[in-house]
Amino acid sequence: MQNVCEEIERHQIVLENFIRYSSEVEKKGTACDIAKLANDLNARSKELQEFDIHKSFDYNVTDVHFALPQAENDIKSVFGNLAVDIRGMY
């Protein structure tokens, strides 16, 4: 999950930088600059839109480790008290 979060954060930063750059070109660029960059910006925007987190990571592998308590008292505290009633005998 940590890798997924980091990848999403990286993609968010890339998107924010792209939006900031596009805005700067729009505000400060000449008509010639905008015309020259239009195809590149459109191509990059399509590339950024195709980001798919599910293709970036394999969710099929999960490491889970279980550790048993070492002492009998530890086991009792994990599972509680067990009472069995067999044919009315408690």
BELQUITA-V172011 format. One record per pair of residues at least 4 apart in sequence whose C-alpha atoms are under 6 Angstrom apart, sorted by sequence separation. I is the first residue (numbers start at 1). J is the second residue. D is the distance in whole Angstrom. If there is no record, write none. Layout:
i & j & d
I & J & D
I & J & D
This chain:
i & j & d
24 & 28 & 6
25 & 29 & 5
29 & 33 & 6
34 & 38 & 6
37 & 41 & 6
76 & 80 & 5
85 & 89 & 6
69 & 74 & 5
85 & 90 & 5
69 & 75 & 6
